[in-house]
Amino acid sequence: MKHGGELGLAADPRLPVSTRRRARILSPTDPRLPVCSHSRASSPSSSMPLLLRQFSRGIAAREEPQDEYRLRRYVLRRLLVLYAAWFVLTMRDKSRAHQWGSTTVARVLGATARVVLGAFGVRSCMRFDGLPENTYPTVSERLVTSDAALFTIFPHGAYPLSMLALCVPAFRTDPALSTFRLRLAGASVLYSVPVVRELLLLLGGREASEPTMRRCFAEGCSVALCPGGIYEQVHTDHTQEQVFVQKRLGFIRCAMAAGKPLVPAYCFGENQLFTMFGFARTLQLWVLRKLRVGLPLFTGKWGLPFGPPLPTHTMLVIGREVAVGPPNADPTEAEIEAVFERFVAELWRIFDENAAKYLPADVAARGLRVERIGVGVVNRSASPPPPNEIATAQLVSTQSVRSRL
């Protein structure tokens, strides 16, 4: 029998490279070789093949975990490369109006969100003004002046859980609501977060930018957004219902440029999902200015910081259509203020008619505070604004839905 580099073990391609390399330098008297108790071990020359096989098995067994680690690392690298390619190929989908992904998957996600929130005692419902709870009209039955609208949802809350878990999935999966072709405008930073980006796109989320909203309107899609944005998120208070709008009223300018009506909506109970703290408001506003992200401080169930939501019944009430007139890309300040006055009046009407039913008594008694950022609190006028010219048509539309039921 030959030893050293001539051993068959050293040339066996089935063994790891390191094992073959070690086998080449082993000698019959190597102390690392185990003592064999086999009956054929009486002769050193006859027992060497068995000893070397046992030794090679031991080396291979010790190297298996390392080989598995290398395999996992290889697979992970390939998956990261594939996702990076997928991210680049779909990075513009956040500004497109077309439907993204499978409706079946969106339905499963919506049902999952309801189950998860229900496990913590959160129950979310939606109601159109003048219709029973969870009774949904089609776009032609609800909108009179246009085939699409700008839905403005208040308040933002610490996190808009009810809107994401209820409003968006329902507008994607319900046969009647799907006629609105609703797209939810959200912060651009959300579409840079892996997985979150795909979930938002699947549920109809799009980037909250003026070009994206105009593209959606041009293709006949409605758009929903939170006009208060991150500023309203930072100022969320579970003891006071308050909403914020930007100084220049950009959402009204966008609706007037496209000639699409405004539809105010208010989610009662959104602010009560968490217990908010405002002792670090200065820090929160600094982070908002520097990083353009919100940093809400709250406790959830069982008093846990950033914990799960508190048991709450939330109700999203969608109000009546507020007409803005024909498309006007360059409205005057007086025209914008007139639309804003009618818009706030409809928002207050929604709140006054539903606050006592869906809010804690002490919170409802404090009323709704509307603030225009950089200007101040909006005072409630003693006399209501002129009646909306579409009010009569809306009543006819509501009656048609009821007759269909």
Beta strands, then each sheet from edge to edge (+ up, - down):
strand 1: 123-128
strand 2: 150-154
strand 3: 182-186
strand 4: 205-207
strand 5: 222-225
strand 6: 241-245
strand 7: 262-268
strand 8: 275-276
strand 9: 298-299
strand 10: 313-318
strand 11: 368-372
strand 12: 376-377
sheet 1: 1+ 10+ 7- 2- 5- 3- 4-
sheet 2: 6+ 11+ 12-
sheet 3: 8+ 9-
end
